[in-house]
């Protein structure tokens, strides 16, 4: 019975570790590139607004 408890504990920890690794991997491969692209679009939009305002100062 003692080895069953150890095995169950190690299995639970291993499963939790695998789930955590999958979540981190998903975040790095899917979510981060989307956020970086949105940030780049926002920066370009800000730059364009500054240029348009400075071009019309007269």
PyMOL Python script that loads the backbone (N, CA, C, O; Angstrom):
from pymol import cmd

cmd.read_pdbstr("""\
ATOM      1  N   UNK A   1       0.821  -1.186   0.000  1.00  0.00           N
ATOM      2  CA  UNK A   1       0.000   0.000   0.000  1.00  0.00           C
ATOM      3  C   UNK A   1       0.870   1.257   0.000  1.00  0.00           C
ATOM      4  O   UNK A   1       0.481   2.288  -0.550  1.00  0.00           O
ATOM      5  N   UNK A   2       2.040   1.165   0.615  1.00  0.00           N
ATOM      6  CA  UNK A   2       2.916   2.315   0.690  1.00  0.00           C
ATOM      7  C   UNK A   2       3.438   2.703  -0.701  1.00  0.00           C
ATOM      8  O   UNK A   2       3.536   3.887  -1.023  1.00  0.00           O
ATOM      9  N   UNK A   3       3.769   1.704  -1.513  1.00  0.00           N
ATOM     10  CA  UNK A   3       4.288   2.011  -2.847  1.00  0.00           C
ATOM     11  C   UNK A   3       3.185   2.574  -3.747  1.00  0.00           C
ATOM     12  O   UNK A   3       3.463   3.365  -4.649  1.00  0.00           O
ATOM     13  N   UNK A   4       1.932   2.168  -3.503  1.00  0.00           N
ATOM     14  CA  UNK A   4       0.825   2.735  -4.276  1.00  0.00           C
ATOM     15  C   UNK A   4       0.706   4.232  -4.015  1.00  0.00           C
ATOM     16  O   UNK A   4       0.497   5.007  -4.948  1.00  0.00           O
ATOM     17  N   UNK A   5       0.833   4.636  -2.784  1.00  0.00           N
ATOM     18  CA  UNK A   5       0.739   6.055  -2.432  1.00  0.00           C
ATOM     19  C   UNK A   5       1.851   6.858  -3.060  1.00  0.00           C
ATOM     20  O   UNK A   5       1.619   7.955  -3.568  1.00  0.00           O
ATOM     21  N   UNK A   6       3.080   6.313  -3.032  1.00  0.00           N
ATOM     22  CA  UNK A   6       4.206   7.005  -3.665  1.00  0.00           C
ATOM     23  C   UNK A   6       3.998   7.112  -5.168  1.00  0.00           C
ATOM     24  O   UNK A   6       4.240   8.158  -5.770  1.00  0.00           O
ATOM     25  N   UNK A   7       3.550   6.020  -5.758  1.00  0.00           N
ATOM     26  CA  UNK A   7       3.315   6.022  -7.207  1.00  0.00           C
ATOM     27  C   UNK A   7       2.220   6.991  -7.602  1.00  0.00           C
ATOM     28  O   UNK A   7       2.339   7.701  -8.600  1.00  0.00           O
ATOM     29  N   UNK A   8       1.164   7.021  -6.826  1.00  0.00           N
ATOM     30  CA  UNK A   8       0.073   7.952  -7.096  1.00  0.00           C
ATOM     31  C   UNK A   8       0.551   9.394  -6.980  1.00  0.00           C
ATOM     32  O   UNK A   8       0.210  10.232  -7.815  1.00  0.00           O
ATOM     33  N   UNK A   9       1.338   9.684  -5.948  1.00  0.00           N
ATOM     34  CA  UNK A   9       1.859  11.038  -5.755  1.00  0.00           C
ATOM     35  C   UNK A   9       2.772  11.437  -6.911  1.00  0.00           C
ATOM     36  O   UNK A   9       2.634  12.528  -7.464  1.00  0.00           O
ATOM     37  N   UNK A  10       3.700  10.563  -7.275  1.00  0.00           N
ATOM     38  CA  UNK A  10       4.612  10.868  -8.375  1.00  0.00           C
ATOM     39  C   UNK A  10       3.855  11.013  -9.697  1.00  0.00           C
ATOM     40  O   UNK A  10       4.177  11.880 -10.509  1.00  0.00           O
ATOM     41  N   UNK A  11       2.868  10.178  -9.906  1.00  0.00           N
ATOM     42  CA  UNK A  11       2.061  10.286 -11.127  1.00  0.00           C
ATOM     43  C   UNK A  11       1.303  11.593 -11.190  1.00  0.00           C
ATOM     44  O   UNK A  11       1.222  12.228 -12.242  1.00  0.00           O
ATOM     45  N   UNK A  12       0.747  11.993 -10.059  1.00  0.00           N
ATOM     46  CA  UNK A  12       0.030  13.265  -9.995  1.00  0.00           C
ATOM     47  C   UNK A  12       0.970  14.430 -10.270  1.00  0.00           C
ATOM     48  O   UNK A  12       0.635  15.338 -11.031  1.00  0.00           O
ATOM     49  N   UNK A  13       2.140  14.406  -9.656  1.00  0.00           N
ATOM     50  CA  UNK A  13       3.114  15.480  -9.876  1.00  0.00           C
ATOM     51  C   UNK A  13       3.583  15.517 -11.330  1.00  0.00           C
ATOM     52  O   UNK A  13       3.721  16.591 -11.916  1.00  0.00           O
ATOM     53  N   UNK A  14       3.822  14.357 -11.901  1.00  0.00           N
ATOM     54  CA  UNK A  14       4.265  14.296 -13.298  1.00  0.00           C
ATOM     55  C   UNK A  14       3.186  14.829 -14.234  1.00  0.00           C
ATOM     56  O   UNK A  14       3.488  15.544 -15.190  1.00  0.00           O
ATOM     57  N   UNK A  15       1.940  14.487 -13.964  1.00  0.00           N
ATOM     58  CA  UNK A  15       0.839  14.970 -14.788  1.00  0.00           C
ATOM     59  C   UNK A  15       0.698  16.482 -14.671  1.00  0.00           C
ATOM     60  O   UNK A  15       0.498  17.170 -15.672  1.00  0.00           O
ATOM     61  N   UNK A  16       0.800  16.991 -13.465  1.00  0.00           N
ATOM     62  CA  UNK A  16       0.707  18.443 -13.271  1.00  0.00           C
ATOM     63  C   UNK A  16       1.861  19.157 -13.975  1.00  0.00           C
ATOM     64  O   UNK A  16       1.666  20.226 -14.553  1.00  0.00           O
ATOM     65  N   UNK A  17       3.039  18.584 -13.930  1.00  0.00           N
ATOM     66  CA  UNK A  17       4.183  19.164 -14.630  1.00  0.00           C
ATOM     67  C   UNK A  17       3.991  19.171 -16.133  1.00  0.00           C
ATOM     68  O   UNK A  17       4.332  20.146 -16.803  1.00  0.00           O
ATOM     69  N   UNK A  18       3.439  18.078 -16.671  1.00  0.00           N
ATOM     70  CA  UNK A  18       3.198  18.009 -18.108  1.00  0.00           C
ATOM     71  C   UNK A  18       2.152  19.034 -18.543  1.00  0.00           C
ATOM     72  O   UNK A  18       2.288  19.652 -19.598  1.00  0.00           O
ATOM     73  N   UNK A  19       1.120  19.212 -17.738  1.00  0.00           N
ATOM     74  CA  UNK A  19       0.093  20.199 -18.060  1.00  0.00           C
ATOM     75  C   UNK A  19       0.684  21.606 -18.008  1.00  0.00           C
ATOM     76  O   UNK A  19       0.404  22.428 -18.881  1.00  0.00           O
ATOM     77  N   UNK A  20       1.489  21.884 -17.000  1.00  0.00           N
ATOM     78  CA  UNK A  20       2.120  23.207 -16.901  1.00  0.00           C
ATOM     79  C   UNK A  20       3.043  23.461 -18.093  1.00  0.00           C
ATOM     80  O   UNK A  20       3.054  24.564 -18.639  1.00  0.00           O
ATOM     81  N   UNK A  21       3.802  22.470 -18.492  1.00  0.00           N
ATOM     82  CA  UNK A  21       4.696  22.616 -19.647  1.00  0.00           C
ATOM     83  C   UNK A  21       3.900  22.855 -20.922  1.00  0.00           C
ATOM     84  O   UNK A  21       4.309  23.655 -21.763  1.00  0.00           O
ATOM     85  N   UNK A  22       2.778  22.176 -21.075  1.00  0.00           N
ATOM     86  CA  UNK A  22       1.942  22.377 -22.259  1.00  0.00           C
ATOM     87  C   UNK A  22       1.373  23.788 -22.292  1.00  0.00           C
ATOM     88  O   UNK A  22       1.308  24.406 -23.355  1.00  0.00           O
ATOM     89  N   UNK A  23       0.960  24.301 -21.139  1.00  0.00           N
ATOM     90  CA  UNK A  23       0.403  25.653 -21.087  1.00  0.00           C
ATOM     91  C   UNK A  23       1.471  26.689 -21.439  1.00  0.00           C
ATOM     92  O   UNK A  23       1.212  27.612 -22.212  1.00  0.00           O
ATOM     93  N   UNK A  24       2.660  26.539 -20.879  1.00  0.00           N
ATOM     94  CA  UNK A  24       3.745  27.478 -21.168  1.00  0.00           C
ATOM     95  C   UNK A  24       4.133  27.410 -22.642  1.00  0.00           C
ATOM     96  O   UNK A  24       4.356  28.440 -23.278  1.00  0.00           O
ATOM     97  N   UNK A  25       4.210  26.211 -23.176  1.00  0.00           N
ATOM     98  CA  UNK A  25       4.551  26.029 -24.584  1.00  0.00           C
ATOM     99  C   UNK A  25       3.509  26.682 -25.480  1.00  0.00           C
ATOM    100  O   UNK A  25       3.866  27.365 -26.441  1.00  0.00           O
ATOM    101  N   UNK A  26       2.236  26.486 -25.187  1.00  0.00           N
ATOM    102  CA  UNK A  26       1.163  27.094 -25.974  1.00  0.00           C
ATOM    103  C   UNK A  26       1.261  28.614 -25.920  1.00  0.00           C
ATOM    104  O   UNK A  26       1.097  29.288 -26.937  1.00  0.00           O
ATOM    105  N   UNK A  27       1.525  29.145 -24.743  1.00  0.00           N
ATOM    106  CA  UNK A  27       1.618  30.594 -24.595  1.00  0.00           C
ATOM    107  C   UNK A  27       2.760  31.159 -25.440  1.00  0.00           C
ATOM    108  O   UNK A  27       2.605  32.189 -26.097  1.00  0.00           O
ATOM    109  N   UNK A  28       3.908  30.476 -25.418  1.00  0.00           N
ATOM    110  CA  UNK A  28       5.062  30.977 -26.165  1.00  0.00           C
ATOM    111  C   UNK A  28       4.888  30.847 -27.667  1.00  0.00           C
ATOM    112  O   UNK A  28       5.370  31.702 -28.411  1.00  0.00           O
ATOM    113  N   UNK A  29       4.216  29.806 -28.138  1.00  0.00           N
ATOM    114  CA  UNK A  29       4.115  29.591 -29.576  1.00  0.00           C
ATOM    115  C   UNK A  29       2.894  30.241 -30.200  1.00  0.00           C
ATOM    116  O   UNK A  29       2.911  30.530 -31.396  1.00  0.00           O
ATOM    117  N   UNK A  30       1.834  30.482 -29.437  1.00  0.00           N
ATOM    118  CA  UNK A  30       0.605  31.012 -30.021  1.00  0.00           C
ATOM    119  C   UNK A  30       0.299  32.420 -29.511  1.00  0.00           C
ATOM    120  O   UNK A  30       0.084  33.330 -30.311  1.00  0.00           O
ATOM    121  N   UNK A  31       0.276  32.606 -28.226  1.00  0.00           N
ATOM    122  CA  UNK A  31      -0.199  33.867 -27.653  1.00  0.00           C
ATOM    123  C   UNK A  31       0.843  34.978 -27.793  1.00  0.00           C
ATOM    124  O   UNK A  31       0.493  36.093 -28.180  1.00  0.00           O
ATOM    125  N   UNK A  32       2.082  34.709 -27.495  1.00  0.00           N
ATOM    126  CA  UNK A  32       3.118  35.748 -27.546  1.00  0.00           C
ATOM    127  C   UNK A  32       3.293  36.355 -28.934  1.00  0.00           C
ATOM    128  O   UNK A  32       3.365  37.579 -29.040  1.00  0.00           O
ATOM    129  N   UNK A  33       3.366  35.559 -30.007  1.00  0.00           N
ATOM    130  CA  UNK A  33       3.493  36.179 -31.333  1.00  0.00           C
ATOM    131  C   UNK A  33       2.308  37.072 -31.689  1.00  0.00           C
ATOM    132  O   UNK A  33       2.487  38.105 -32.333  1.00  0.00           O
ATOM    133  N   UNK A  34       1.111  36.691 -31.281  1.00  0.00           N
ATOM    134  CA  UNK A  34      -0.060  37.525 -31.563  1.00  0.00           C
ATOM    135  C   UNK A  34       0.046  38.844 -30.807  1.00  0.00           C
ATOM    136  O   UNK A  34      -0.240  39.903 -31.366  1.00  0.00           O
ATOM    137  N   UNK A  35       0.455  38.788 -29.539  1.00  0.00           N
ATOM    138  CA  UNK A  35       0.597  40.013 -28.758  1.00  0.00           C
ATOM    139  C   UNK A  35       1.688  40.909 -29.330  1.00  0.00           C
ATOM    140  O   UNK A  35       1.527  42.129 -29.364  1.00  0.00           O
ATOM    141  N   UNK A  36       2.799  40.320 -29.782  1.00  0.00           N
ATOM    142  CA  UNK A  36       3.883  41.112 -30.365  1.00  0.00           C
ATOM    143  C   UNK A  36       3.431  41.779 -31.659  1.00  0.00           C
ATOM    144  O   UNK A  36       3.786  42.928 -31.919  1.00  0.00           O
ATOM    145  N   UNK A  37       2.648  41.068 -32.475  1.00  0.00           N
ATOM    146  CA  UNK A  37       2.155  41.648 -33.718  1.00  0.00           C
ATOM    147  C   UNK A  37       1.196  42.796 -33.437  1.00  0.00           C
ATOM    148  O   UNK A  37       1.257  43.827 -34.106  1.00  0.00           O
ATOM    149  N   UNK A  38       0.315  42.634 -32.460  1.00  0.00           N
ATOM    150  CA  UNK A  38      -0.594  43.714 -32.089  1.00  0.00           C
ATOM    151  C   UNK A  38       0.174  44.924 -31.585  1.00  0.00           C
ATOM    152  O   UNK A  38      -0.190  46.061 -31.884  1.00  0.00           O
ATOM    153  N   UNK A  39       1.235  44.686 -30.822  1.00  0.00           N
ATOM    154  CA  UNK A  39       2.058  45.797 -30.327  1.00  0.00           C
ATOM    155  C   UNK A  39       2.730  46.524 -31.487  1.00  0.00           C
ATOM    156  O   UNK A  39       2.813  47.752 -31.486  1.00  0.00           O
ATOM    157  N   UNK A  40       3.206  45.777 -32.468  1.00  0.00           N
ATOM    158  CA  UNK A  40       3.848  46.385 -33.633  1.00  0.00           C
ATOM    159  C   UNK A  40       2.841  47.233 -34.414  1.00  0.00           C
ATOM    160  O   UNK A  40       3.170  48.329 -34.866  1.00  0.00           O
ATOM    161  N   UNK A  41       1.605  46.721 -34.573  1.00  0.00           N
ATOM    162  CA  UNK A  41       0.574  47.496 -35.262  1.00  0.00           C
ATOM    163  C   UNK A  41       0.261  48.780 -34.509  1.00  0.00           C
ATOM    164  O   UNK A  41       0.097  49.835 -35.122  1.00  0.00           O
ATOM    165  N   UNK A  42       0.177  48.702 -33.190  1.00  0.00           N
ATOM    166  CA  UNK A  42      -0.089  49.897 -32.397  1.00  0.00           C
ATOM    167  C   UNK A  42       1.035  50.917 -32.536  1.00  0.00           C
ATOM    168  O   UNK A  42       0.780  52.116 -32.657  1.00  0.00           O
ATOM    169  N   UNK A  43       2.274  50.443 -32.518  1.00  0.00           N
ATOM    170  CA  UNK A  43       3.409  51.356 -32.684  1.00  0.00           C
ATOM    171  C   UNK A  43       3.378  52.025 -34.058  1.00  0.00           C
ATOM    172  O   UNK A  43       3.629  53.225 -34.172  1.00  0.00           O
ATOM    173  N   UNK A  44       3.072  51.257 -35.089  1.00  0.00           N
ATOM    174  CA  UNK A  44       2.992  51.832 -36.429  1.00  0.00           C
ATOM    175  C   UNK A  44       1.858  52.848 -36.526  1.00  0.00           C
ATOM    176  O   UNK A  44       2.004  53.879 -37.182  1.00  0.00           O
ATOM    177  N   UNK A  45       0.741  52.568 -35.885  1.00  0.00           N
ATOM    178  CA  UNK A  45      -0.392  53.489 -35.899  1.00  0.00           C
ATOM    179  C   UNK A  45      -0.019  54.791 -35.198  1.00  0.00           C
ATOM    180  O   UNK A  45      -0.354  55.873 -35.680  1.00  0.00           O
ATOM    181  N   UNK A  46       0.674  54.692 -34.063  1.00  0.00           N
ATOM    182  CA  UNK A  46       1.103  55.898 -33.345  1.00  0.00           C
ATOM    183  C   UNK A  46       2.069  56.723 -34.200  1.00  0.00           C
ATOM    184  O   UNK A  46       1.964  57.948 -34.265  1.00  0.00           O
ATOM    185  N   UNK A  47       3.008  56.038 -34.850  1.00  0.00           N
ATOM    186  CA  UNK A  47       3.974  56.729 -35.697  1.00  0.00           C
ATOM    187  C   UNK A  47       3.272  57.450 -36.846  1.00  0.00           C
ATOM    188  O   UNK A  47       3.614  58.586 -37.174  1.00  0.00           O
ATOM    189  N   UNK A  48       2.296  56.788 -37.453  1.00  0.00           N
ATOM    190  CA  UNK A  48       1.557  57.393 -38.565  1.00  0.00           C
ATOM    191  C   UNK A  48       0.776  58.614 -38.098  1.00  0.00           C
ATOM    192  O   UNK A  48       0.704  59.613 -38.812  1.00  0.00           O
ATOM    193  N   UNK A  49       0.191  58.543 -36.910  1.00  0.00           N
ATOM    194  CA  UNK A  49      -0.544  59.695 -36.383  1.00  0.00           C
ATOM    195  C   UNK A  49       0.395  60.875 -36.144  1.00  0.00           C
ATOM    196  O   UNK A  49       0.047  62.014 -36.455  1.00  0.00           O
ATOM    197  N   UNK A  50       1.574  60.613 -35.599  1.00  0.00           N
ATOM    198  CA  UNK A  50       2.532  61.707 -35.375  1.00  0.00           C
ATOM    199  C   UNK A  50       2.959  62.330 -36.695  1.00  0.00           C
ATOM    200  O   UNK A  50       3.066  63.552 -36.798  1.00  0.00           O
ATOM    201  N   UNK A  51       3.205  61.497 -37.708  1.00  0.00           N
ATOM    202  CA  UNK A  51       3.633  62.020 -38.995  1.00  0.00           C
ATOM    203  C   UNK A  51       2.537  62.860 -39.645  1.00  0.00           C
ATOM    204  O   UNK A  51       2.804  63.918 -40.215  1.00  0.00           O
ATOM    205  N   UNK A  52       1.306  62.375 -39.553  1.00  0.00           N
ATOM    206  CA  UNK A  52       0.206  63.115 -40.189  1.00  0.00           C
ATOM    207  C   UNK A  52      -0.017  64.441 -39.478  1.00  0.00           C
ATOM    208  O   UNK A  52      -0.297  65.447 -40.130  1.00  0.00           O
ATOM    209  N   UNK A  53       0.100  64.462 -38.173  1.00  0.00           N
ATOM    210  CA  UNK A  53      -0.078  65.718 -37.444  1.00  0.00           C
ATOM    211  C   UNK A  53       1.038  66.698 -37.741  1.00  0.00           C
ATOM    212  O   UNK A  53       0.778  67.892 -37.888  1.00  0.00           O
ATOM    213  N   UNK A  54       2.267  66.232 -37.834  1.00  0.00           N
ATOM    214  CA  UNK A  54       3.376  67.134 -38.085  1.00  0.00           C
ATOM    215  C   UNK A  54       3.365  67.623 -39.538  1.00  0.00           C
ATOM    216  O   UNK A  54       3.870  68.709 -39.820  1.00  0.00           O
ATOM    217  N   UNK A  55       2.811  66.855 -40.444  1.00  0.00           N
ATOM    218  CA  UNK A  55       2.753  67.267 -41.839  1.00  0.00           C
ATOM    219  C   UNK A  55       1.741  68.387 -42.038  1.00  0.00           C
ATOM    220  O   UNK A  55       1.866  69.147 -42.998  1.00  0.00           O
ATOM    221  N   UNK A  56       0.762  68.515 -41.183  1.00  0.00           N
ATOM    222  CA  UNK A  56      -0.295  69.507 -41.353  1.00  0.00           C
ATOM    223  C   UNK A  56      -0.147  70.689 -40.406  1.00  0.00           C
ATOM    224  O   UNK A  56      -1.110  71.418 -40.166  1.00  0.00           O
ATOM    225  N   UNK A  57       1.044  70.883 -39.872  1.00  0.00           N
ATOM    226  CA  UNK A  57       1.221  72.033 -38.967  1.00  0.00           C
ATOM    227  C   UNK A  57       1.311  73.338 -39.742  1.00  0.00           C
ATOM    228  O   UNK A  57       1.019  74.405 -39.203  1.00  0.00           O
ATOM    229  N   UNK A  58       1.699  73.260 -40.957  1.00  0.00           N
ATOM    230  CA  UNK A  58       1.610  74.440 -41.778  1.00  0.00           C
ATOM    231  C   UNK A  58       2.869  75.106 -42.034  1.00  0.00           C
ATOM    232  O   UNK A  58       2.900  76.124 -42.725  1.00  0.00           O
TER     233      UNK A  58
END
""", "prot")
cmd.dss("prot")
cmd.show_as("cartoon", "prot")
cmd.util.cbc("prot")
cmd.orient("prot")
